[in-house]
Amino acid sequence: MGIRKVGVVGCGLMGSGIVQTAASCGFEVKVREVNDQFLAKGLSKIEGVLAGAVKKEKMTAAEKDAVMARISGTTRVEDLADCDLVIEAVNENVELKQDLWRRLDALCPATTLFASNTSSIPIRVQAQVTARPDRFVGLHFFNPVPVMKLVEVIRAETTSEATYQAAMEFSKALGKTPVTCIDTAGFIVNRLLVPYLFDAVRALEAGIATAEDIDTGMKLGCGHPMGPLALLDFVGLDTALAISHILFDAFGFPHYKAPKLLEKLVSEGKLGRKSGEGIYKY
Ligand SMILES: NC(=O)c1ccc[n+]([C@@H]2O[C@H](COP(=O)([O-])OP(=O)(O)OC[C@H]3O[C@@H](n4cnc5c(N)ncnc54)[C@H](O)[C@@H]3O)[C@@H](O)[C@H]2O)c1
């Protein structure tokens, strides 16, 4: 597949997980953040997770050092120009992602593959602002990336067979199980998952039970590892809200519309685990 150097844009929840996973699987990884503070936060999160693995004797200190040595951080987008594959994991915002791809398209050689980790923005909407729509694919990872086995590989109409095969091989090289989906809003998992998560918020709004009991109900009643409200906090309520706008615009079904409580919490800066409070307090 010819991928050795991987560029990752964004070192938040997903970006840091992608960086950690790729470096753990032997790839050289460069990650770009908007400023030194965000970069340091993302890198120290990775360091902390790996230190925890050493403590639990899941890896040696030398292995941890080797993984960290394969990761370099930057705030300059230009530094990603020599990567074989660039994966974006910036916020779920169409203009932000398009601006980024325009810049990267001008910087990277025509051979560099581009991949978006978007949850819901169509790949074609991003690929069309570049001169390489054939070398553009979706790689939708799941949170937490080092743990979750699934990658949705999104094959847009313009994605070439070679790019698609490289994306499948890369996913497998990360120890993941790829599934293939056409370029449709929400792909497979979020198309099915989002209405369920929002119904849980609507159940909470209707006062049918406490948040804890809704979550316990779905965990013990359906064998889910995590309840829907805890999962929303884990995903990030701002990210869930952005996904809902895209799904609702694409399909128009009322079950994709964000519940009022979700909008209220986001407007109050309660974004879930990452901000210390969402549906629950952390
Ligand atoms: N949260 C999830 O569970 C989840 C799962 C799968 C996919 N995604 C998708 O992954 C993407 C990122 O989501 P997240 O949850 O990691 O968000 P996040 O808010 O945790 O992280 C986004 C990061 O991108 C950085 N960023 C913004 N603009 C940038 C730029 N131009 N260059 C470099 N960095 C930039 C921000 O500073 C921030 O650190 C979104 O498209 C989201 O839909 C999220």
The ligand as an SDF file (V2000), in Angstrom:
LIG
                    3D

 44 48  0  0  0  0  0  0  0  0999 V2000
  -16.1090   11.8300   19.2790 N   0  0  0  0  0  0  0  0  0  0  0  0
  -16.3410   10.6800   18.6810 C   0  0  0  0  0  0  0  0  0  0  0  0
  -16.7770    9.7120   19.3120 O   0  0  0  0  0  0  0  0  0  0  0  0
  -16.0610   10.5450   17.2060 C   0  0  0  0  0  0  0  0  0  0  0  0
  -16.0770    9.2560   16.6400 C   0  0  0  0  0  0  0  0  0  0  0  0
  -15.7580    9.1140   15.2690 C   0  0  0  0  0  0  0  0  0  0  0  0
  -15.4730   10.2350   14.5170 C   0  0  0  0  0  0  0  0  0  0  0  0
  -15.4810   11.4730   15.0960 N   0  0  0  0  0  0  0  0  0  0  0  0
  -15.1590   12.6200   14.2370 C   0  0  0  0  0  0  0  0  0  0  0  0
  -13.7940   12.9530   14.4440 O   0  0  0  0  0  0  0  0  0  0  0  0
  -13.6020   14.3530   14.2600 C   0  0  0  0  0  0  0  0  0  0  0  0
  -12.9690   14.9340   15.5170 C   0  0  0  0  0  0  0  0  0  0  0  0
  -13.8130   14.6940   16.6190 O   0  0  0  0  0  0  0  0  0  0  0  0
  -13.2510   14.6940   18.1250 P   0  0  0  0  0  0  0  0  0  0  0  0
  -14.2830   14.0340   18.9430 O   0  0  0  0  0  0  0  0  0  0  0  0
  -11.8380   14.1920   18.1470 O   0  0  0  0  0  0  0  0  0  0  0  0
  -13.2510   16.2770   18.4410 O   0  0  0  0  0  0  0  0  0  0  0  0
  -12.3670   17.0850   19.4940 P   0  0  0  0  0  0  0  0  0  0  0  0
  -13.0980   18.3600   19.7510 O   0  0  0  0  0  0  0  0  0  0  0  0
  -11.9980   16.2120   20.6570 O   0  0  0  0  0  0  0  0  0  0  0  0
  -10.9940   17.3790   18.6900 O   0  0  0  0  0  0  0  0  0  0  0  0
  -10.9080   18.1850   17.5500 C   0  0  0  0  0  0  0  0  0  0  0  0
   -9.5020   18.7760   17.5430 C   0  0  0  0  0  0  0  0  0  0  0  0
   -9.2300   19.3470   16.2730 O   0  0  0  0  0  0  0  0  0  0  0  0
   -8.4100   20.4790   16.4950 C   0  0  0  0  0  0  0  0  0  0  0  0
   -8.4510   21.3260   15.2920 N   0  0  0  0  0  0  0  0  0  0  0  0
   -9.4420   22.1300   14.8470 C   0  0  0  0  0  0  0  0  0  0  0  0
   -9.0740   22.7240   13.6960 N   0  0  0  0  0  0  0  0  0  0  0  0
   -7.8170   22.2790   13.4070 C   0  0  0  0  0  0  0  0  0  0  0  0
   -6.8910   22.5210   12.3450 C   0  0  0  0  0  0  0  0  0  0  0  0
   -7.1940   23.3360   11.3310 N   0  0  0  0  0  0  0  0  0  0  0  0
   -5.6940   21.9060   12.3910 N   0  0  0  0  0  0  0  0  0  0  0  0
   -5.3610   21.0880   13.4140 C   0  0  0  0  0  0  0  0  0  0  0  0
   -6.2060   20.8140   14.4350 N   0  0  0  0  0  0  0  0  0  0  0  0
   -7.4200   21.3950   14.4300 C   0  0  0  0  0  0  0  0  0  0  0  0
   -9.0100   21.1190   17.7430 C   0  0  0  0  0  0  0  0  0  0  0  0
   -8.0780   22.0090   18.3330 O   0  0  0  0  0  0  0  0  0  0  0  0
   -9.3240   19.8920   18.5910 C   0  0  0  0  0  0  0  0  0  0  0  0
   -8.2510   19.5580   19.4500 O   0  0  0  0  0  0  0  0  0  0  0  0
  -14.9870   14.9340   13.9290 C   0  0  0  0  0  0  0  0  0  0  0  0
  -15.1210   15.0020   12.5350 O   0  0  0  0  0  0  0  0  0  0  0  0
  -15.9210   13.8950   14.5200 C   0  0  0  0  0  0  0  0  0  0  0  0
  -17.1870   13.8850   13.8900 O   0  0  0  0  0  0  0  0  0  0  0  0
  -15.7630   11.6480   16.4210 C   0  0  0  0  0  0  0  0  0  0  0  0
  1  2  1  0
  2  3  2  0
  2  4  1  0
  4  5  1  0
  4 44  2  0
  5  6  2  0
  6  7  1  0
  7  8  2  0
  8  9  1  0
  8 44  1  0
  9 10  1  0
  9 42  1  0
 10 11  1  0
 11 12  1  0
 11 40  1  0
 12 13  1  0
 13 14  1  0
 14 15  2  0
 14 16  1  0
 14 17  1  0
 17 18  1  0
 18 19  2  0
 18 20  1  0
 18 21  1  0
 21 22  1  0
 22 23  1  0
 23 24  1  0
 23 38  1  0
 24 25  1  0
 25 26  1  0
 25 36  1  0
 26 27  1  0
 26 35  1  0
 27 28  2  0
 28 29  1  0
 29 30  1  0
 29 35  2  0
 30 31  1  0
 30 32  2  0
 32 33  1  0
 33 34  2  0
 34 35  1  0
 36 37  1  0
 36 38  1  0
 38 39  1  0
 40 41  1  0
 40 42  1  0
 42 43  1  0
M  CHG  2   8   1  16  -1
M  END
$$$$
